[in-house]
Amino acid sequence: MHNSFIKHGVLALILAATAGAASAHRPWMLPSATIVENKDAWVMIDGAVSEGLFDFDHMPLRMNGVTVTAPDGTTAPAPEAVTGKMRSSVDIPLPKEGTYRIALVSNNAMGSYKVGNEVKRFRGSEADFAKQVPAGALDVRKTLTHQRIETFVTAHKTSDGALKPTNTGLEMVPLTHPNDLRANETVRVRFLLDGKPLPNLPFSLVPGGVRYRGVAGEIRLTTDAKGEASFKLPSANMYWMNAAYPPNPGKGPAPEDGPAETRRYAYTATLEALPE
């Protein structure tokens, strides 16, 4: 259990640090297809943390807790994932016609506190942090990270039921259907923080195949006063979308000098742009 908390805490740091980063270890989930037309519809989702998109070159993404939101808006746990040395994989049935949201959402805590003259540190869940800190502890400081990693898959025909926001944490609301994106056609999105539009939020998209280009090819954008943005994707590809709030969490004061509680939010999605 302790090792699992450490891995989730490390992922929290990665997510918080990668918004707008041209070269970093990035967490992602990659579907075997974004549009499935087989009668017996299934999709395989691979998950990893890697430097090259979408290469298995670093470590698997721990996919315990992945959920599937069906076309009718109901959400259920995904089947159990298989975790290897470099990636995790899960096969997901798509029994209903329409669009599915596949998401990994987690809340993690990192912090420190003093017992006498000894500084103790913690990384794990927010609930366990509250249980671990003893009565009378001094200089209690914690950073809470809410993170969402997701992708979208359609069986036969697109729908909107799975695309409604949860109004919790940092979210991207597709104003253009995420499985109907075309190269050089306008894409519109809206970002929300706890259900409210988030203006002036920087976010970025990086196309896959970095190793073959030699450059990241990062597209940097910012939301308008309504929390919305319009843009065009330059070519057909899988794209990694990333945003964090606050936008530069690593540039604040050291934990021991900062506020007693800090909240950070991270969002990533894998989207596919099809040819024109």
C-alpha positions in Angstrom: 0.0 0.0 0.0 2.8 2.4 0.9 4.5 1.8 -2.4 1.3 2.5 -4.3 0.9 5.8 -2.5 4.5 6.8 -3.3 3.9 6.0 -7.0 0.7 8.1 -7.1 2.6 10.9 -5.3 5.4 10.8 -7.9 2.7 10.9 -10.6 1.2 13.9 -9.0 4.5 15.7 -9.2 4.9 14.7 -12.8 1.4 16.0 -13.7 1.9 19.3 -11.9 5.2 19.9 -13.6 4.4 19.0 -17.2 1.9 21.7 -18.3 3.5 23.5 -21.2 6.6 21.4 -20.9 8.2 20.7 -24.3 10.2 17.8 -22.9 9.2 15.9 -19.8 7.9 12.5 -18.6 4.2 12.7 -19.5 1.3 10.5 -18.2 -1.2 9.3 -20.8 -3.8 6.7 -21.7 -3.9 5.7 -25.4 -6.9 3.9 -26.9 -6.4 1.2 -29.6 -9.0 3.1 -31.6 -11.1 6.2 -31.0 -13.9 5.0 -33.3 -14.9 1.3 -33.1 -17.3 -0.1 -35.7 -17.1 -3.8 -35.0 -20.4 -5.4 -34.0 -18.8 -6.8 -30.8 -17.2 -3.5 -29.8 -14.2 -3.5 -27.5 -11.3 -1.1 -27.0 -7.9 -1.6 -25.4 -6.4 1.2 -23.4 -2.7 1.4 -22.8 -1.4 3.6 -20.0 2.2 4.8 -19.4 4.4 7.7 -18.3 7.0 8.4 -21.0 9.2 11.0 -22.5 8.3 10.2 -26.1 4.6 10.3 -27.0 3.3 7.6 -27.2 6.3 5.4 -26.5 6.7 2.9 -23.7 10.1 4.2 -22.5 9.8 4.9 -18.8 7.2 3.4 -16.5 3.6 2.1 -16.5 0.7 4.3 -15.5 -1.0 2.8 -12.5 -4.5 2.4 -13.8 -6.3 1.2 -10.6 -9.4 3.2 -10.4 -10.1 3.8 -14.1 -13.8 4.5 -14.7 -15.9 4.3 -17.8 -18.8 6.7 -18.4 -21.2 5.2 -20.9 -23.3 7.1 -23.6 -26.2 7.3 -21.2 -24.0 9.2 -18.6 -23.7 6.3 -16.1 -20.2 5.7 -14.7 -18.8 2.3 -13.6 -15.4 0.9 -12.8 -13.3 -0.4 -15.7 -12.2 -4.1 -15.7 -8.9 -4.7 -13.8 -5.8 -3.6 -15.7 -2.7 -5.7 -16.3 0.5 -3.8 -15.3 3.8 -4.7 -16.9 7.3 -3.2 -16.6 6.6 -0.3 -19.1 2.9 0.0 -19.5 -0.5 -1.0 -18.2 -3.4 -2.3 -20.3 -7.1 -2.8 -19.9 -9.7 -4.2 -22.3 -13.1 -2.4 -22.1 -16.3 -3.6 -23.7 -18.5 -1.0 -25.5 -22.0 -2.6 -25.4 -23.9 0.6 -26.2 -23.8 2.7 -29.3 -22.3 6.1 -28.6 -19.3 7.9 -27.0 -17.5 6.7 -23.8 -15.3 8.7 -21.5 -12.5 6.6 -20.0 -10.9 8.5 -17.0 -8.4 8.0 -14.2 -9.1 10.5 -11.5 -7.2 10.7 -8.2 -6.7 12.9 -5.2 -3.3 12.8 -3.5 -1.7 14.6 -0.6 1.9 15.4 0.2 2.9 17.2 3.3 5.0 17.5 6.4 4.5 18.1 10.1 6.6 18.4 13.3 6.5 16.1 16.3 8.8 17.8 18.8 11.9 18.8 16.9 11.5 16.0 14.3 10.1 16.8 10.8 8.0 14.0 9.4 6.9 13.8 5.7 3.9 12.1 4.1 2.7 11.2 0.6 -0.5 9.3 0.0 -4.3 10.0 0.2 -5.8 13.0 1.8 -7.8 10.8 4.1 -4.7 8.9 5.3 -2.9 12.2 5.8 -5.6 13.4 8.2 -5.4 10.1 10.1 -1.6 10.0 10.3 -1.0 13.5 11.7 -1.1 13.2 15.5 -2.9 15.7 17.8 -0.5 18.5 18.8 1.6 18.2 15.6 3.2 21.6 14.7 3.9 23.2 11.3 1.4 21.0 9.5 1.6 21.7 5.8 0.0 19.8 2.9 -0.4 20.1 -0.9 -3.5 18.4 -2.3 -3.4 17.4 -6.0 -6.5 16.6 -8.0 -5.6 14.9 -11.3 -7.7 13.7 -14.3 -6.3 11.6 -17.1 -8.8 10.7 -19.8 -9.6 9.8 -23.4 -12.8 9.3 -25.5 -13.9 6.4 -27.6 -17.0 6.1 -29.8 -18.8 2.9 -30.7 -20.5 3.3 -34.1 -22.1 6.7 -33.6 -21.1 9.8 -31.6 -23.2 11.0 -28.7 -22.9 13.6 -25.9 -24.2 11.9 -22.8 -20.7 11.0 -21.5 -19.3 14.4 -22.1 -21.0 16.3 -19.3 -18.6 17.8 -16.7 -18.5 16.4 -13.2 -17.9 19.9 -11.9 -15.0 18.6 -9.7 -11.4 19.6 -10.3 -9.9 20.8 -13.6 -11.9 19.6 -16.6 -12.0 20.1 -20.3 -15.5 20.3 -21.8 -15.4 19.5 -25.6 -17.5 22.0 -27.5 -16.4 20.1 -30.7 -17.0 16.4 -30.3 -13.7 14.7 -29.3 -14.1 11.9 -31.7 -15.0 14.1 -34.6 -11.8 16.2 -34.9 -10.2 16.8 -38.3 -6.8 18.2 -39.3 -7.0 21.9 -40.1 -10.6 22.2 -38.9 -11.6 24.4 -35.9 -11.7 22.7 -32.5 -13.5 24.4 -29.6 -13.0 23.5 -25.9 -13.9 25.0 -22.5 -12.0 24.5 -19.3 -13.7 24.4 -15.9 -12.4 24.5 -12.4 -14.9 22.9 -10.0 -17.6 23.7 -12.5 -16.7 27.3 -13.2 -15.1 28.6 -16.5 -11.4 29.1 -16.1 -10.2 32.2 -18.0 -6.6 32.8 -19.1 -5.6 29.2 -18.5 -2.5 28.2 -20.5 -2.7 24.7 -22.0 -0.9 22.8 -24.7 -1.1 19.9 -27.2 1.7 17.7 -28.3 1.4 15.3 -31.3 2.6 11.8 -31.0 5.7 10.5 -32.9 8.1 12.9 -31.2 11.0 10.5 -31.7 10.5 10.6 -35.5 10.4 14.4 -35.7 13.2 15.2 -33.2 11.1 18.1 -31.8 8.1 18.1 -29.6 5.9 20.2 -31.9 4.1 21.6 -28.9 1.1 23.9 -29.6 0.6 26.4 -26.8 -2.8 28.0 -26.2 -4.7 30.1 -23.6 -8.4 30.2 -22.8 -10.3 33.4 -23.2 -12.5 35.3 -20.6 -15.1 32.5 -20.9 -12.6 29.8 -20.3 -12.9 28.8 -24.0 -10.4 28.3 -26.8 -10.5 27.7 -30.5 -7.7 26.2 -32.5 -6.7 24.0 -35.5 -4.6 20.8 -35.3 -2.1 20.9 -38.1 -2.1 17.2 -39.1 -3.8 13.9 -38.5 -2.3 12.3 -35.4 -2.9 11.4 -31.7 -2.5 14.5 -29.5 -1.7 14.8 -25.8 -3.5 17.7 -24.2 -2.2 19.0 -20.9 -3.1 21.8 -18.4 -2.4 22.6 -14.8 -3.8 25.1 -12.3 -2.1 27.1 -10.9 -0.3 27.3 -14.2 3.2 27.3 -12.6 3.0 25.4 -9.4 6.7 24.6 -9.2 7.6 28.3 -9.0 6.1 29.1 -5.6 7.7 29.1 -2.2 9.3 26.0 -0.7 6.7 23.8 1.2 8.1 24.8 4.6 7.7 28.5 3.6 4.3 28.3 1.9 0.7 28.3 3.2 -0.6 25.5 5.4 -2.6 24.1 2.6 -2.1 24.3 -1.2 -4.3 22.9 -3.9 -3.1 21.9 -7.3 -5.0 20.6 -10.3 -3.8 18.7 -13.4 -5.6 17.6 -16.5 -4.4 15.5 -19.5 -6.3 13.9 -22.4 -5.5 11.9 -25.5 -7.3 13.1 -28.6 -7.2 12.0 -32.2 -7.4 14.2 -35.2 -8.4 12.4 -38.4 -7.4 13.4 -41.9 -9.3 16.2 -43.6 
